[in-house]
């Protein structure tokens, strides 16, 4: 009995994956929490920072006073220099942070964004004028979102323009500082980017759609970072700072997966670690900057999609004044300031006391600058920023007060972050996003930028770490059974097996939609290839995208169109764990099948990544009739069926007419006794 238990324990331990987690932000901590739930302890966390604190871009900062030689204590003053609030209503049952926040008993407060005052650059109150313009903007914005939703629904948003362009289509184009501010508050501030760069097709903030429209400010005196500390307190009871699985000052520079079933991670201090699985949770900016070398290199189709994603800058300028002085700013949550310079230069000031409800913040305001303006400040010295800030305060509020504490966040110039958050920009499609962050062998990705629905948020980061661990443990059995463990994001979440996704591309002319079912059936004939998605480009104009519906090709935004004779590029996304040479044979088999159906494939070429098939499909009228084959063309069959239906309908009508006439003769005049009618 004891031997059986010991053997079972050994087998169980051997079956658990060995995982290296790179980074210690919200996604990494979400992953650690999920590993704890699954009773998996075979992991390590490598953090680039030499600080022994976790949290990434969730960071609570306590200002210091050099004259006191230590922490400045204004009733426990602190700033949330990273994430400050939680998107979505926390009461929602499926909110990714609902349980962690409840476990930590984290104090939060619903933000009232309707509390604002609008001033021009001289301090004149123009709130009434702003509200009038806001109504005009909303009318155009509602129409814009309706059109953008159509783009989203049309084959994963392959066709896309900017929110700004769609707004212009519906009559909104700012021509004054006031109108610029109206647009800035609704778009730039929301997406941390200029509206000209924000995707129309992927504008939706699903955090709000799924969990409600509230934002919750973190008001807990322990700071936002305590949320993650509490998760680790449960997952690592002896304390992560005392646990040798958590290693700090380990900046990863190289990930080598060239050896089968082994990944070697190298750090900047030349230390190396060998593992089975790697979970990369570093920010998008670090991935894009090439801070990590991959051996072998990531395929172009993956690295190009990663570069297509947009990293944005959010700069917070905190200013705390002497509490004995009277506040010179309005008693509202936000003060919006219009300027002649577009782009949101010193566009907003947030009253920290109203945001948090804490008296400790009674003398603190924070200016938030995003996008281009945020990047501008990140390259300035703090002294230059302070001078510009004081000049603005003097001009707008006629105040010459100097802050006693002044702090500027610069995530974009921090080598460990290279940006504040991601934004879904024009050109990044849903399939492209999933391919960018799909597993590469046993290398997996997590982080707010990898979340399909909750990107740019703490919820998205945390949820992505949990999802990644579920994928890794799902793939672990296949990995140990010599099955390739790779896949394309959400395309494979419902698949028991971990299958690699590939693109199949080919050009075609003629009746493509008639050919597709034949090709699909042949590819899937043995159950080890799944067609996940398909879309079509008109070779004459790559701005036109199509799908097949009920045997007809439909332009995704414009309705049914005649099939162009110049041809298409057709893209299929298939999920399979077949090796390239095995998939090539499957395509060859498919080629023979469609040729037997009268379709001609001219050429096939296969690469290790996307699979390219080039063939030509003749139109139905061009397909020769085989000798001895007396079958009718498709259009003739349809016509014959219609004629048969009409003939049957006429026959039924004639019979009914005859029967009715005979019945009248037998029944006699109206009012005849039914019994007599039955007898007759």
N, C-alpha and C positions, 0 to 999 in steps of 0.2 A: 504493500500500500504506500509506504513512504517512498520506495523507489519509484513508483508510478507518479507520485506527486512531483518528485525531483525531476524526473524525465520530462513531465509536462511543463514544468517551470522553465527548463532549459530550452525546450522547443518553442515555448511562447516567447522567451527572450530573444531567441534567434530570429523569430519572425517579425519582431518589431524593427521599424526602420531606424537607421542612424542618420540624423538630420543636423545640418549646420545652418543656423539662421544668421543672416548677415544684416545687421542693424538692430536697434532696440526701440523703435518708435511704436506707434499704436498697433500697426499690423503685426509686428514681431511679438508684442505682448499678447495680442489676440491669439497668435499661433501657440505661444507657450501655454496660455490658458486652456486651449483646446487639447494640447498634448497631455496636460494634466488630467483632463476629463477622460482621455483615452488610456490613462495609466501608462504613458510612454515617457520614459525618463532619459532615453538615449539621444540627447541633443546637446548642442552648444550654441551660445549666442555670442557673436563677435561684434563689438561696438567700436566704431572708429574713434570716438571721443575718449580722452583720458579721464574725463569726469566719470564718477561712479554713479551717475544718475541716468535713468532711462526716460523715454518719452519722446525723443526726436523733436518734432516741431510743436510738441505740447510742453511748454516750459513756463514755470512761474518764477518771476524775478523779483528779488527784494533789493531796492536801491540802497546804496551805501553812501555815507557822509564821510569824506576824508578827514574832516576836522575832528570827528569822533573816533576815527580809527577802526570803525566797524560798521555794523548794520545800522542804517538809519531807522529808528523806531518811531513811526508816526501811527501809533495804535495798530501796528502790524501791517503797514503799507506794503503792498506787493502789486506787480503788474503781470498780466497774462500776455507775454510777449509773442506767443504763438497763437494757437487756437484759443478763442475767447468764449465761443458759444457752441451749442449743439443744435444742429438742424433737425427739424421735425418734432412732433409732439411726443414727449417721453412716455406718456400713458399708453401709446400704441403698443399692442401686444407683441408685435414682431420687430420693434425697433432694435437694431443691433446693439445699442448701448443700454437698453432698458435694464437687463439683469445686472450688468456690471455696476451701473449707477445705483441701483437699489442695494446691492451688496456693500458698496462703499458708503451708502447713505450720503451721497454727494449733494450738497446744497446748490440748487439752481433757482432761476427766476425767469419767468416769461418776459421777453423783450417787447416793449410797445413801440413799434417802428412808426406809429402815427404821431408820436411826440417829436415835433421838429419846428424849427424856425428857419426861414430863408433870408439871408442878407446879401446885398450887393457888395462890391469891393470897397465901398465907403462906409458900410455899416447900416445902410438904409434897409428897413424891413420891407421885403417884397413877397411875403408869404402868400398873400391873397392872389397876387399875379401868378405866382408859381402854381397854386392850386388850379387856376383857370387853365393854364397850359398843360397841367397834369391830366386834366379831363380830356383834352384834345389828343394827347399822347396815348392815353388808354384806349381810345376809340380805334386808333391806328394799330396799336399793339395787339388788341384782341383779334383783329383781322390777320395780323402778321403771324400770331401763334397758330391760328387755324390753318394757314397755308403751310407753316413749318411742320405742323403735325402730319399733313399730307405727305410731305417729304420724308418724314420719319417712317411712315407706314409703307412707303414705296421702296421695297427691297433694301431695307436697312439704311436708308438715307444716302444712297450712292450719289444721287444728284443733290447738290447743296449750294447755298449761297450764305452770305453773312446776315445776321439779324438786322444790321444797319441797312443793307440793300433791300431786304424785304419790307422794312419800315418805309423806306423811300417809295417803294411801289404803292404803298397804301397811304401816301400823302404826308408822311412825317419826314421832314428834313430840316434840322435845326439851323436857324439863321441868326441867333442872338445868344449872348451868354446865359440868359434865363432858360432858353430852350435846350442849350447844351447841358445845363444842370438837371433839367427834367430827365433827359436821356441818361445822364451819368448816374443818377440815383437809382434808376430802375435797371440799368444794364451793366455799366462799368463797375459799380459798387457790388452788384450781385455776383458777377462772373470774374471779378478781379482782372478785367481785360477790356480793351477798347471794343466797342460794339462792332466795329468793322472786322474784327477777328473772330467773333463768336459764331459758332455753327448754328444755322437756322434749323437744320434737320435734327440736331442733337442738343437743342436748347433746354430740353425738359430737365427740371430738378426733381428727380424721382424720389428723393428723400421727402420732399413735401407732398408729392402725389401719393406716396405709400404710407406716410406716417403723420400727415397733418401739417398745417402751415406755420405752426409756432416755432420760434427760435428760443432756446433756453440759455441764458447767460449763466456761466459758472460763477457762483458767488461764495463758494466755500473758502474759508480762511486757510485751509490746507492746500488750496490750489487745484487746478485742473489735473495736474500731473498725479495727484493722489489717486485718481481713478485707476491709473495703470499700476501704481504702487500696490493698491489693494488686490488687483488681479494676481500680481506676483506673490503677495503675502499668502494667498491661498495655494498657489501653484508651487511655491518654494517656501515651505514653512520655516526653514532655518535661515531665511533671508538671502536674497539673490546676491547681495554684496559679499556674503560669506560662502557662496557656492562657486566651485571651480568650473561650473559650466558657463558662467557669465564672465567673459573676458573683455576688458576695456583697453583702449589704446591700440586696437587691432583693426587698422584700416586695410580692407581687402583690396588688393591690386590685381590679382590674377585668379581665374577659375579654370582649371584644366580637367576636362572630361574625356580626354583622348584614350584613357585606359578603360576597358570594359568593366562596368559595374563598380566604378570608383571615380570619385571626384576629389581633386587636390586643390585646396584653397591656400593661396599665398598672401601674406600680409606685408605691409610696408617695412616692418622690422625683420623681414626675411623668415619669420616663422611660418610653418606649413602645417595644415591639418588635412587629414584624409577622411572622407565620409562617403556615404552612399547617395544621400539626397542633399541638395542645397536649396534653401529658400532665400531668395534675394528680396529684401524689403527696403533697399536704399531708395532715396527719392528719385523721381524721374530725371531731374537735372543732372544727377551724378551718372545715371545710365547713359544719357545723351552725350555727356562730356567725355566719354571714353575713359572714365576713371578706373574701370575694371576691364582687364584684358581677358577675352574668352579664347580658350584653346580647346578644340578648333573654333574659329570665329563664328559668331552667330550668322546664320544665313542672311543674305541681303533682304529677302522678303520680310524677315523679322526686324532687323536693325533699321531698315528704312521706315517701317511703320512706327517704331519707337521714336524715331526722329520726327515723324509727322505730328506727334502729340505736342501740345503746347504747355510750356512752363510759365507761370505768371509770378509777378512780384507784388507783394502786399507789404508796405512799409508802415509801421506804427511809430508815431512820434509822441512819447509820453512827456507831459509837463506837469509837475507838481509845484504849487505855489504855497507861500506861507499861509497856514490855516488862519492866521489872525487877520489876513487881508480879506476884503469883500470880493466875492467872485464877480468878474466882469463879464462872464458869458451868460447867455439866456438859460433859464431854468427849464430846459427841454432836453430830451435825450440827444438829439442831433441838431447841430447848427450847420446848415448848408450855405456855402459862400460862392457866389458867382464871380467869375473872372473873365477878362477879355481873352485870356489864353485858354484854348480848348484842351481837353485831356484831363481835367480835374486837378489843377494845381491848387493845393490846400483847399480842396473842395468840401471837406467835412471835418467837423470836430464833434467828438462824442463826450458827453458829460458822464464821467465814470461813476459818479455817485448815483445818478439815476439808472445807469445800466446795471449796477450791482446792488443798489439799495443800501450800501454800506457807508456809514459816516466817515470811515477812514479815507474814503475817496472824495470827500467833500471839496478838496482843493486840487483835484487832478482832472485834466482833460487829455484826450488822446486824438491826434489828427491821423486819419487813415488815407494813404495815397496808394493807388493801384496802377497796374499796367505800366505805361510809358513813364508816368510821373514817379511811380515807385522805383523804377530802374534808374531814373535820373538821380534820385536822392541816394541810392545805394552806392554811387560812385563819388559822392561828396563827403567831405570831412564832417564830423559832428559839429565842429565849430562853425562851419559854413551853413549847415542846416539850422543851427540855433539862431544865427544872425538873420536868415531868411524867415524863420518862424516868428521871431520877435518883430520883424518889420511888418509881417502880415497882421499880427495881433495889434500892433500900434495903429495900422491903417483902418482895420475893421472895427476894433473895439476902443480905440483911443486910449490904450493902456500901455504904460511903460514898465509894468511890473516884470521882474525877472524870475523865472522858475528856480526853486531851490534844488529841484532834481529834474534832470532832463535825460531821456533815454531814447535811442533810435534802434529799431530792429532792422537787420540787413541780412535776411536769409539768402538772398540771391548771390551775395559775395562770400558766403560761408562755404568753404570747400567741401564740407560734409553734407550740404543740402542743395546748393545751386538753384534755389528758387523756393517760393512759398507754397505753391500748390499748382495742380494741373487744371487746364481748361480744355474742353473739347472744341477744337478749332476746325475751320473749314478744311476739308480734304481728308479728314480721318473718318473712315466708315466703321460701322459696327463689325463687319468681318475683319477689317484691318486692325481694329482695336483688340479683337480676340486673338488674332494671330500674333500681334506684338507681344502679348503677355501669356501666350500659351506655353506649356512646359517645353523645354529643349532637352530631350533625354530625361535625366533625373534632376535637371535644374528647373526650379519653379520660381514664380514671381508673385509678389504681393505688395501692397501699398495703395494709397488712395487713388493713384493714377491707374491702377489695374482694375478698379471697381467699375463695372459696366453701368451701374445705376446710381451709385452714390459717390462718384469721383469728387475730389476737392473738399472732402469732409472727413472728420474723425470717424464717423460712422462707417464710411466707405473703407477707410484704412483698417479698422478693427475687423470688420466683416471679411475683408479680403484675406487676412491672416488665418481666420478660422476656416474659410473655404479652402485655402491652400493646403492646410493640414489634412482636411478631409480628402482632397485629391491625392495627396502623397500616400496616405494610408490605404486608399483605394487601389493605388497603383502598386503598392508594395508587394502584394501577392504575385502580380504579373511579372514584376521585376525579378522576383526570385524564381519564377518559372520560365525565365529566358524570353519573356514577351516584352517588346519595346514599350517603354512607359513614356508616352508623349501624347499631346493632344492639343486641341484648339478651344480652350476656354469653355464657355457655356454650351458650345455645340455638343460636348461630350459629358456634361454633368449627369445626364440621365442614362449614360451607358455604363454597364457593369464593368466592361473591360476598358482599359486605358488604350485608346487607339490614336494613332497619329493622324493629323489632318493634312491633306494635300490639296493643292489647286490642280484641277484639270482644265486646261485652256485649249480651245481649238477655234478655227475660223470655219464658217459654214455659209452656204447660200442655198436658197430654195426653201422648202417647207420644213424649217428647223423644228417646229413644235411637233410635227408628225414623227420626226426622227428621234426626239428625246426619250419618249417612253421605251422605245426599242433599246436604246443605248443604256438607259437606267436599269432596265430589267436584266440585261446581260452583265453589267458591272456588279449588280447585287445578287447574282444567281446563286452564289455559294454562301451567302449570309455573312461574309467577312468584310464586306465593303458597304458603307452606308452613304447614300447621297444626302448631304446635309442642306445644301443651298445651291441656287443657280440664278444667274442673271446674265444679261446679254447687252452688248454695246453695238450700236450702229457704227460700222467702220467708216462711214462718211462723216460722222459727227459724234465724238466720244461724249458729248453732253447728253446724248439720248440713251437711256437705259430701258430695258424691256424685261418682261417676264412672260412665261407661257401660262395661259389660263383657259381651261376648257378647250384645249387644242389650238388656241389662237394666241398670237404674240401681241401683248398689250404694252404700250408705252406707259411707264409707271406714273407719269403725271398728266398725260394728255388724252388718255383713252385709247380706243382701238384704232390702229393704223394699218394700212396695207403693208405687206412685207417688202422691204426694200430689196432690190435685186443685186445690190452691191455687196451684201453679206454682213456677217456679224462676227465679233469676237465673243465667244461663249465661255463663261467661267463656271465651273462646277466645284463645289467644296465637298470632298468626300472624307469620311472618317474610316481609317483602316489601320490595323497593325501589320499589314503585309509589308515585306521588304520591297525595296524599289524594283528588283528584278521580278518578284512575284506579281506586283501590281502591273508591271509592263506586260506580263503574259496575259493578265486579265484584260488589259486594253486590247491586246492582239485578238483575244477571243471575242471581245465585243466588236472589233473590226469585222471579223468574219460573219458575225451575226447580222450586223446592219447591212453588209454587202449582200447577204442572202435575201434581205428584204428590199433590195433594189437601190441601196444607198452606197455611195462610193467614198472610201477613205483613201486619200492620196499618200499621206505621210504621217508617221508617228515619231516623236522624239521624247525621251524621258530624261529628266534630271533628278538629282537627289532631293531637291526641294519641290518647287511646283512641277507638275507634269504637263507638258505641252503636247497636244494632239492637233495636228493640222489636217483637216480633210474637207472635202466639198460634197455637199448634199444636193443633187440635182432636184429641180422642181418636179412635182408629180407628173406633169405632162411630158417631161423629158425622160421618164423612166421607161425603158423598152419593155414590151410584153414578151415574156419568155415563150419559146416554142412549145406548143401544146397547152399553153395556159390561156384558157378562154374566160378568165375572170374579168369583170368590168372595171374600168377606172373608178376611183373613189367618188367623183362627182356624179357619175352615172348611177352608181348604187344609191346615192342619196336621192337623186331625182326619181328613180324607180320606186323607192320606198314612199316618197311623197305621193306619187301617182296611185300606189296601192292603197294608201290611207284614204285618199279622196274617193277611190272606187268603192271601197268598203262602206264609207260614210253614205255615199249616194244609194247603194244597195239597201242599207238599213232604212234610209229615209223612204225609199220606194215601198219596201215591205210594210213599213208602219202605216203609210198612206192607204195601201190596199186593205190592211187589216181594219183600219178605222172606218173605211167606207162600208165594209162588210158588216161591222159591228152596228153601225147606224141602221142598216136595213133590218137586222135581226131584232134590235131593241124597240123599234117603232117610235112613236112620238114621245116627247119629253114627258116625264112623270109616270112612265110605265112601272108597274110593281116589280121590285127586284126579284121576288120569288118567281114571277112569270118569266122574267129575263133569264133566270138560272135554268128554269125548266126548258126554255127554248134552246 
